[in-house]
Amino acid sequence: HRGVSGPVVLQISSYWDQAGGEPVAFDLVPDAEEEKLLQWLRKEHKSKRNAEARCLVRQLFTERFADVFWQEYGATALGVAPEAKLRDVPQMQLKHLAALLKRWEMHFGGTEGYPKAEVTCGGLAIEALCPDTLEALEQPGLYFVGEAVDVTGWLGGYNFQWAWSSGYTAG
């Protein structure tokens, strides 16, 4: 994988502005309210003074993601060097980390393009087809199926199902 990927990103990629306009916000700790998260961060800060500060995010995420997140975002949010110890982090800065974890904003710069696409959007408008046969209304004898039609389903096999069902319908 390169960049941000996986099922969630594939699902939302149909909706985000590819021109890079509005950022997409991620709640990285959805099971905790921000105030509860802040209380936990303060407790950890107090009890593990000699630990590396990145241990805060390592307890929440996989080590690989935690280390990159800490290096690129977490240390900056706290105003410390990436290799800082918890004792070097002013307790008042923990609120910035809690806020970042609850609303991590990211601007997407594009996609990997058609060769890496799992599903494509667009195609002939479904309204231009006979619903019973998928024959083009303006060109008798011409049929459209699968991704040639502007139908996009959720992740989980729906696009495969559309391809098979539309092929069967068209004959």
ROSE-4610 file (N, C-alpha, C; in Angstrom, 1 decimal, always signed):
// ROSE-4610
residu = [H/H/H/R/R/R/G/G/G/V/V/V/S/S/S/G/G/G/P/P/P/V/V/V/V/V/V/L/L/L/Q/Q/Q/I/I/I/S/S/S/S/S/S/Y/Y/Y/W/W/W/D/D/D/Q/Q/Q/A/A/A/G/G/G/G/G/G/E/E/E/P/P/P/V/V/V/A/A/A/F/F/F/D/D/D/L/L/L/V/V/V/P/P/P/D/D/D/A/A/A/E/E/E/E/E/E/E/E/E/K/K/K/L/L/L/L/L/L/Q/Q/Q/W/W/W/L/L/L/R/R/R/K/K/K/E/E/E/H/H/H/K/K/K/S/S/S/K/K/K/R/R/R/N/N/N/A/A/A/E/E/E/A/A/A/R/R/R/C/C/C/L/L/L/V/V/V/R/R/R/Q/Q/Q/L/L/L/F/F/F/T/T/T/E/E/E/R/R/R/F/F/F/A/A/A/D/D/D/V/V/V/F/F/F/W/W/W/Q/Q/Q/E/E/E/Y/Y/Y/G/G/G/A/A/A/T/T/T/A/A/A/L/L/L/G/G/G/V/V/V/A/A/A/P/P/P/E/E/E/A/A/A/K/K/K/L/L/L/R/R/R/D/D/D/V/V/V/P/P/P/Q/Q/Q/M/M/M/Q/Q/Q/L/L/L/K/K/K/H/H/H/L/L/L/A/A/A/A/A/A/L/L/L/L/L/L/K/K/K/R/R/R/W/W/W/E/E/E/M/M/M/H/H/H/F/F/F/G/G/G/G/G/G/T/T/T/E/E/E/G/G/G/Y/Y/Y/P/P/P/K/K/K/A/A/A/E/E/E/V/V/V/T/T/T/C/C/C/G/G/G/G/G/G/L/L/L/A/A/A/I/I/I/E/E/E/A/A/A/L/L/L/C/C/C/P/P/P/D/D/D/T/T/T/L/L/L/E/E/E/A/A/A/L/L/L/E/E/E/Q/Q/Q/P/P/P/G/G/G/L/L/L/Y/Y/Y/F/F/F/V/V/V/G/G/G/E/E/E/A/A/A/V/V/V/D/D/D/V/V/V/T/T/T/G/G/G/W/W/W/L/L/L/G/G/G/G/G/G/Y/Y/Y/N/N/N/F/F/F/Q/Q/Q/W/W/W/A/A/A/W/W/W/S/S/S/S/S/S/G/G/G/Y/Y/Y/T/T/T/A/A/A/G/G/G]
num = [1/1/1/2/2/2/3/3/3/4/4/4/5/5/5/6/6/6/7/7/7/8/8/8/9/9/9/10/10/10/11/11/11/12/12/12/13/13/13/14/14/14/15/15/15/16/16/16/17/17/17/18/18/18/19/19/19/20/20/20/21/21/21/22/22/22/23/23/23/24/24/24/25/25/25/26/26/26/27/27/27/28/28/28/29/29/29/30/30/30/31/31/31/32/32/32/33/33/33/34/34/34/35/35/35/36/36/36/37/37/37/38/38/38/39/39/39/40/40/40/41/41/41/42/42/42/43/43/43/44/44/44/45/45/45/46/46/46/47/47/47/48/48/48/49/49/49/50/50/50/51/51/51/52/52/52/53/53/53/54/54/54/55/55/55/56/56/56/57/57/57/58/58/58/59/59/59/60/60/60/61/61/61/62/62/62/63/63/63/64/64/64/65/65/65/66/66/66/67/67/67/68/68/68/69/69/69/70/70/70/71/71/71/72/72/72/73/73/73/74/74/74/75/75/75/76/76/76/77/77/77/78/78/78/79/79/79/80/80/80/81/81/81/82/82/82/83/83/83/84/84/84/85/85/85/86/86/86/87/87/87/88/88/88/89/89/89/90/90/90/91/91/91/92/92/92/93/93/93/94/94/94/95/95/95/96/96/96/97/97/97/98/98/98/99/99/99/100/100/100/101/101/101/102/102/102/103/103/103/104/104/104/105/105/105/106/106/106/107/107/107/108/108/108/109/109/109/110/110/110/111/111/111/112/112/112/113/113/113/114/114/114/115/115/115/116/116/116/117/117/117/118/118/118/119/119/119/120/120/120/121/121/121/122/122/122/123/123/123/124/124/124/125/125/125/126/126/126/127/127/127/128/128/128/129/129/129/130/130/130/131/131/131/132/132/132/133/133/133/134/134/134/135/135/135/136/136/136/137/137/137/138/138/138/139/139/139/140/140/140/141/141/141/142/142/142/143/143/143/144/144/144/145/145/145/146/146/146/147/147/147/148/148/148/149/149/149/150/150/150/151/151/151/152/152/152/153/153/153/154/154/154/155/155/155/156/156/156/157/157/157/158/158/158/159/159/159/160/160/160/161/161/161/162/162/162/163/163/163/164/164/164/165/165/165/166/166/166/167/167/167/168/168/168/169/169/169/170/170/170/171/171/171]
x = [+0.8/+0.0/+0.9/+0.4/+1.0/+0.0/+0.5/-0.4/-1.5/-2.7/-3.8/-4.6/-4.8/-5.5/-6.4/-7.0/-7.8/-9.3/-10.1/-11.5/-12.2/-11.9/-12.6/-12.3/-11.0/-10.6/-11.2/-11.2/-11.8/-13.3/-14.0/-15.4/-15.6/-14.9/-15.1/-14.6/-13.7/-13.1/-14.1/-15.2/-16.3/-16.9/-16.6/-17.3/-16.4/-15.1/-14.2/-13.9/-13.5/-13.2/-11.8/-11.7/-10.3/-9.5/-10.1/-9.4/-8.6/-8.8/-8.0/-8.7/-9.9/-10.6/-10.7/-11.9/-12.1/-11.3/-10.7/-10.0/-11.0/-10.5/-11.3/-10.9/-11.8/-11.4/-11.7/-10.7/-10.7/-10.8/-11.7/-11.7/-10.9/-9.7/-8.8/-9.2/-9.9/-10.3/-11.8/-12.6/-14.1/-14.8/-14.2/-14.8/-14.6/-14.0/-13.7/-14.1/-14.8/-15.1/-13.7/-13.6/-12.4/-11.9/-12.9/-12.5/-12.0/-12.6/-12.1/-10.7/-10.5/-9.2/-8.2/-8.5/-7.6/-7.3/-8.3/-8.0/-7.1/-7.2/-6.4/-4.9/-4.8/-3.5/-2.8/-3.5/-2.9/-2.5/-3.3/-2.9/-1.6/-1.6/-0.4/+0.8/+0.6/+1.7/+2.3/+1.4/+1.8/+2.5/+2.0/+2.6/+3.8/+4.0/+5.1/+6.1/+6.5/+7.3/+8.6/+9.2/+10.5/+10.3/+9.1/+8.8/+8.9/+9.2/+9.1/+7.7/+7.6/+6.3/+5.4/+6.1/+5.3/+4.6/+4.9/+4.2/+2.7/+2.4/+0.9/+0.2/+0.7/+0.0/+0.3/+1.4/+1.7/+0.7/+0.1/-0.9/-2.2/-2.4/-3.7/-3.7/-2.6/-2.5/-1.4/-1.4/-0.3/+1.0/+2.1/+3.4/+3.8/+3.6/+4.0/+3.2/+1.9/+1.1/+1.4/+1.5/+1.8/+3.1/+4.1/+5.4/+5.4/+4.7/+4.6/+3.7/+2.6/+1.7/+2.4/+3.1/+3.9/+4.9/+5.7/+6.8/+6.2/+5.1/+4.6/+3.6/+2.9/+1.8/+1.8/+2.0/+1.8/+2.9/+4.1/+5.2/+5.0/+4.6/+4.3/+3.2/+2.1/+0.9/+1.3/+2.3/+2.7/+3.9/+4.4/+5.5/+6.8/+7.0/+8.2/+8.9/+10.2/+10.9/+10.3/+10.4/+9.8/+10.4/+11.7/+12.3/+12.1/+11.3/+11.0/+10.5/+10.8/+10.3/+9.0/+8.2/+6.9/+7.2/+8.3/+8.7/+8.9/+9.3/+9.5/+8.3/+7.2/+5.9/+5.1/+4.9/+4.1/+2.7/+2.1/+0.8/-0.2/-0.1/-1.1/-1.2/-0.1/-0.1/-0.9/-1.2/-1.9/-3.3/-3.9/-5.2/-5.1/-3.9/-3.7/-3.6/-3.0/-2.9/-4.3/-5.1/-6.4/-7.3/-7.2/-8.0/-7.5/-6.2/-5.7/-6.2/-6.2/-6.7/-8.2/-8.9/-10.4/-10.7/-9.8/-10.1/-8.8/-8.3/-7.1/-7.5/-7.2/-7.6/-6.5/-6.9/-6.0/-6.6/-5.7/-6.0/-5.5/-6.3/-5.9/-5.4/-4.3/-3.7/-4.0/-4.8/-5.1/-5.2/-5.2/-5.4/-4.2/-4.1/-3.1/-3.5/-4.7/-5.1/-5.8/-6.2/-7.0/-6.3/-5.0/-4.4/-4.6/-4.7/-4.9/-6.4/-7.3/-8.7/-9.3/-10.1/-10.9/-12.3/-12.8/-14.1/-13.9/-14.6/-14.6/-16.0/-16.0/-17.3/-17.6/-18.8/-19.1/-19.7/-19.8/-20.4/-21.7/-22.4/-23.6/-24.7/-25.5/-26.5/-27.5/-27.9/-28.9/-30.2/-30.5/-31.8/-31.8/-30.6/-30.5/-30.8/-31.1/-31.2/-32.6/-33.1/-34.4/-34.1/-34.9/-34.6/-34.8/-35.6/-35.8/-34.7/-34.0/-33.1/-31.7/-31.6/-30.3/-29.9/-30.9/-30.7/-30.7/-29.9/-29.8/-31.1/-31.7/-33.0/-32.9/-31.7/-31.5/-30.8/-30.4/-29.7/-30.1/-31.3/-31.8/-30.7/-30.6/-29.6/-28.3/-28.1/-26.8/-27.1/-26.4/-26.6/-25.4/-25.6/-24.5/-24.7/-23.5/-23.6/-22.3/-22.4/-21.2/-20.8/-19.5/-18.9/-19.1/-19.6/-20.0/-21.2/-21.9/-23.1/-22.7/-23.3/-23.0/-23.7/-23.2/-23.8/-22.5/-22.5/-21.4/-21.9/-21.5/-22.0/-21.0/-21.4/-20.6/-19.5/-18.4/-17.5/-18.1/-17.7/-18.2/-18.9/-18.6/-19.1/-20.3/-20.8/-21.9/-21.6/-20.4/-20.1/-20.0/-19.4/-19.4/-20.8/-21.7/-23.1/-23.8/-23.5/-24.1/-23.6/-22.3/-21.7/-22.4/-22.5/-23.1/-24.6/-25.3/-26.8/-27.1/-26.3/-26.6/-26.2/-25.2/-24.9/-26.0/-26.5/-27.6/-28.9/-29.1/-30.3/-30.2/-29.0/-28.9/-28.9/-28.7/-28.8/-27.5]
y = [-1.2/+0.0/+1.2/+2.3/+3.6/+4.6/+5.5/+6.5/+5.9/+6.5/+6.0/+5.1/+3.9/+2.9/+2.0/+1.0/+0.1/+0.3/-0.6/-0.6/+0.7/+1.3/+2.6/+3.7/+3.8/+4.8/+4.5/+3.2/+2.9/+3.3/+3.0/+3.3/+4.9/+5.6/+7.1/+7.8/+7.1/+7.8/+8.2/+7.6/+8.0/+9.4/+9.8/+11.0/+12.2/+12.0/+13.1/+13.9/+15.2/+16.1/+15.8/+15.2/+14.9/+16.1/+17.3/+18.5/+19.0/+18.3/+18.7/+19.8/+20.0/+21.1/+20.9/+20.3/+20.1/+19.0/+19.1/+18.0/+16.9/+15.7/+14.6/+14.5/+14.5/+14.4/+12.9/+12.4/+11.1/+11.2/+10.5/+10.3/+9.0/+9.1/+8.0/+7.2/+7.7/+7.1/+7.2/+6.6/+6.8/+6.3/+5.4/+4.9/+5.7/+6.9/+7.7/+9.2/+9.8/+11.2/+11.9/+13.1/+13.9/+14.1/+14.4/+14.7/+13.5/+12.3/+11.0/+10.7/+10.9/+10.7/+11.6/+12.8/+13.8/+13.3/+12.8/+12.3/+11.1/+10.2/+9.1/+9.5/+10.5/+11.0/+11.6/+12.3/+12.9/+11.9/+10.8/+9.7/+9.0/+8.7/+8.1/+9.0/+10.3/+11.3/+11.3/+11.2/+11.3/+10.0/+8.9/+7.6/+7.0/+7.6/+7.0/+8.1/+9.0/+10.1/+9.9/+8.7/+8.4/+7.6/+7.3/+6.6/+7.6/+7.1/+7.9/+8.5/+9.7/+10.3/+9.6/+9.0/+8.3/+7.1/+6.7/+5.5/+5.8/+7.1/+7.5/+7.0/+7.2/+6.7/+5.2/+4.7/+3.3/+2.4/+2.9/+2.2/+2.2/+3.1/+3.2/+2.5/+2.4/+2.0/+0.9/+0.4/-0.5/+0.3/-0.4/+0.3/+1.0/+0.4/+1.1/+2.4/+2.3/+3.5/+4.6/+4.1/+5.0/+5.8/+5.1/+5.7/+6.8/+6.5/+7.5/+8.6/+8.3/+9.4/+10.3/+9.7/+10.5/+11.4/+10.8/+11.5/+12.7/+12.5/+13.5/+14.4/+14.0/+14.8/+15.0/+13.9/+13.9/+14.8/+14.6/+15.5/+16.9/+17.2/+18.6/+19.2/+18.4/+18.9/+19.2/+18.5/+18.7/+19.7/+20.1/+21.0/+20.4/+19.1/+18.5/+17.8/+17.4/+16.6/+15.1/+14.5/+13.1/+12.1/+12.3/+11.4/+11.9/+12.8/+13.4/+12.3/+12.5/+11.7/+12.4/+11.6/+12.2/+13.4/+13.3/+14.3/+15.7/+15.6/+16.8/+17.4/+16.7/+17.2/+18.0/+19.3/+20.1/+19.5/+19.3/+18.6/+19.4/+20.7/+21.6/+21.3/+20.7/+20.4/+19.1/+18.3/+17.1/+17.3/+18.5/+18.8/+18.9/+19.3/+19.4/+18.0/+17.1/+15.7/+15.1/+15.3/+14.7/+15.3/+16.6/+17.2/+16.6/+16.4/+15.8/+14.4/+13.6/+12.2/+12.1/+13.1/+13.1/+13.7/+14.5/+15.2/+15.4/+14.3/+14.3/+14.6/+15.8/+16.2/+15.9/+15.5/+15.1/+15.6/+16.2/+16.6/+15.5/+15.0/+13.9/+14.6/+14.1/+14.7/+14.0/+12.9/+12.2/+10.7/+10.0/+8.5/+7.9/+6.6/+5.8/+5.7/+6.1/+6.1/+4.8/+4.8/+3.6/+2.3/+2.2/+0.8/+0.2/+1.0/+0.5/+0.6/+1.1/+1.3/-0.1/-0.1/-1.3/-1.2/+0.0/+0.3/+1.7/+1.9/+3.2/+3.8/+5.1/+5.8/+6.4/+6.6/+7.2/+6.2/+6.5/+5.6/+6.2/+5.4/+5.8/+5.9/+7.0/+7.2/+6.1/+5.5/+4.4/+4.8/+6.1/+6.6/+6.5/+6.3/+6.2/+4.7/+3.8/+2.4/+1.9/+1.0/+0.3/-0.5/-0.3/-1.0/-2.5/-3.0/-4.5/-5.2/-4.5/-5.2/-4.5/-3.3/-2.5/-2.1/-2.1/-1.7/-0.2/+0.4/+1.9/+2.4/+3.4/+3.9/+4.6/+5.2/+6.0/+5.1/+3.9/+3.1/+1.6/+1.2/-0.1/-1.1/-2.2/-3.3/-3.1/-1.9/-1.6/-1.8/-2.6/-2.9/-2.5/-2.0/-1.6/-2.4/-2.9/-3.6/-3.3/-3.7/-3.5/-2.1/-1.9/-0.6/+0.4/-0.1/+0.9/+1.7/+1.3/+2.1/+2.8/+4.0/+4.8/+4.2/+3.1/+2.4/+2.0/+2.5/+2.2/+1.7/+0.5/-0.1/+0.1/-0.3/-0.3/-1.4/-1.3/-2.3/-3.6/-4.7/-6.0/-6.9/-6.7/-7.5/-7.0/-5.8/-5.3/-4.9/-4.5/-4.1/-5.4/-6.5/-7.7/-8.2/-8.1/-8.5/-7.7/-6.4/-5.5/-6.0/-6.3/-6.7/-8.0/-9.0/-10.3/-10.1/-9.4/-9.2/-8.4/-7.4/-6.6/-7.4/-8.2/-9.1/-10.1/-10.6/-11.6/-10.9/-9.7/-8.9/-8.6/-8.2/-7.8/-9.0/-10.2/-11.4/-11.9]
z = [+0.0/+0.0/+0.0/-0.6/-0.6/+0.0/+0.8/+1.4/+2.3/+2.2/+3.0/+2.1/+2.6/+1.8/+2.6/+2.0/+2.8/+2.5/+3.1/+2.7/+3.0/+4.2/+4.5/+3.5/+3.1/+2.2/+0.8/+0.4/-0.9/-0.9/+0.2/+0.3/+0.2/+0.9/+0.9/-0.3/-1.1/-2.2/-3.3/-3.3/-4.2/-3.9/-2.7/-2.2/-2.0/-1.8/-1.5/-2.8/-2.5/-3.6/-4.1/-5.3/-5.8/-6.2/-6.3/-6.6/-5.4/-4.2/-3.0/-2.2/-2.4/-1.7/-0.2/+0.2/+1.6/+2.2/+3.4/+4.0/+4.4/+4.6/+5.2/+6.6/+7.5/+9.0/+9.5/+10.2/+10.7/+12.3/+12.9/+14.3/+14.6/+15.0/+15.2/+16.5/+17.4/+18.6/+18.8/+17.9/+17.9/+19.2/+19.9/+21.1/+22.3/+22.2/+23.4/+23.1/+24.0/+23.9/+24.1/+23.5/+23.6/+25.1/+25.9/+27.3/+28.0/+27.7/+28.3/+27.8/+26.5/+25.9/+26.6/+26.8/+27.4/+28.9/+29.6/+30.9/+30.9/+29.9/+29.8/+29.4/+28.5/+28.2/+29.4/+30.2/+31.4/+32.4/+32.5/+33.5/+33.0/+31.7/+31.1/+31.2/+31.0/+31.1/+32.5/+33.5/+34.9/+35.3/+34.9/+35.3/+34.6/+33.4/+32.6/+32.2/+33.1/+32.8/+32.0/+32.2/+31.6/+30.2/+29.9/+28.6/+27.5/+26.3/+25.1/+24.9/+24.5/+24.4/+23.3/+22.3/+21.3/+21.8/+23.1/+23.7/+23.8/+23.9/+24.0/+22.8/+21.6/+20.4/+20.1/+20.6/+20.4/+21.1/+22.2/+22.9/+22.2/+21.3/+20.6/+19.3/+18.6/+17.2/+17.0/+15.8/+15.5/+15.5/+15.8/+16.0/+14.7/+13.6/+12.3/+12.1/+12.2/+12.1/+13.2/+14.4/+15.5/+15.3/+14.9/+14.7/+13.6/+12.5/+11.4/+11.8/+12.5/+12.9/+13.9/+14.9/+15.9/+15.2/+14.3/+13.6/+12.8/+12.1/+11.2/+11.8/+12.8/+13.4/+14.9/+15.6/+17.0/+17.7/+17.4/+18.0/+17.7/+16.5/+16.2/+17.0/+17.1/+17.9/+19.3/+19.9/+21.3/+21.4/+20.2/+20.2/+20.8/+20.5/+21.0/+19.9/+20.1/+19.1/+19.1/+18.0/+17.9/+18.9/+19.3/+20.3/+21.8/+22.0/+23.4/+24.3/+25.6/+26.7/+27.2/+27.8/+28.4/+29.3/+30.1/+31.0/+30.3/+29.0/+28.2/+27.6/+27.8/+27.2/+28.2/+28.0/+28.9/+29.0/+30.2/+30.3/+29.6/+29.5/+28.9/+27.4/+26.8/+25.4/+25.0/+26.0/+25.8/+25.1/+25.4/+24.8/+23.3/+22.8/+21.3/+20.7/+21.4/+20.9/+21.0/+22.0/+22.1/+20.9/+20.7/+19.6/+18.2/+18.1/+16.8/+16.6/+17.7/+17.6/+17.3/+17.7/+17.5/+16.1/+15.6/+14.3/+13.5/+13.0/+12.2/+10.7/+10.2/+8.9/+7.9/+6.7/+5.7/+4.3/+3.6/+2.2/+1.3/+0.4/-0.5/-1.8/-2.3/-3.4/-4.7/-4.7/-5.9/-5.6/-6.7/-6.6/-7.3/-7.2/-8.0/-9.4/-9.8/-11.2/-11.6/-12.8/-13.3/-13.1/-13.3/-13.2/-11.8/-10.8/-9.4/-8.9/-9.8/-9.4/-9.1/-8.1/-7.8/-8.4/-8.4/-9.0/-9.7/-10.8/-11.4/-11.3/-11.3/-11.3/-12.7/-13.0/-14.3/-15.2/-16.4/-17.4/-18.0/-18.7/-19.3/-18.2/-18.3/-17.3/-17.4/-16.2/-16.2/-16.8/-16.8/-17.4/-18.9/-19.5/-21.0/-21.4/-20.5/-20.8/-20.5/-21.2/-20.9/-19.6/-18.6/-17.3/-17.4/-18.4/-18.4/-19.2/-20.1/-21.0/-21.0/-20.5/-20.5/-21.9/-22.9/-24.2/-24.2/-25.0/-25.2/-25.8/-25.1/-25.6/-27.0/-27.2/-28.4/-29.5/-29.2/-30.2/-30.0/-30.6/-30.5/-30.9/-30.1/-30.4/-29.7/-29.0/-28.3/-26.8/-26.1/-24.7/-23.9/-22.7/-21.8/-20.5/-19.9/-18.7/-17.8/-16.6/-15.7/-15.5/-15.5/-15.3/-16.4/-17.6/-18.7/-18.3/-17.2/-16.8/-15.5/-15.3/-14.1/-12.9/-12.4/-11.2/-10.4/-9.2/-8.3/-7.0/-6.5/-5.3/-4.2/-3.0/-1.8/-2.0/-1.2/-1.2/-0.6/-1.0/-0.5/-1.5/-2.8/-3.8/-4.6/-4.2/-4.9/-6.3/-6.6/-8.0/-8.8/-8.2/-9.0/-9.2/-8.2/-8.4/-9.5/-9.5/-10.6/-12.0/-12.1/-13.3/-13.8/-12.9/-13.3/-13.6/-12.7/-12.9/-14.2/-14.4/-15.6/-16.9/-16.8/-18.0/-18.2/-17.2/-17.3/-17.8/-17.3/-17.8/-19.3/-19.7/-21.1/-22.0/-21.5/-22.3/-22.7]
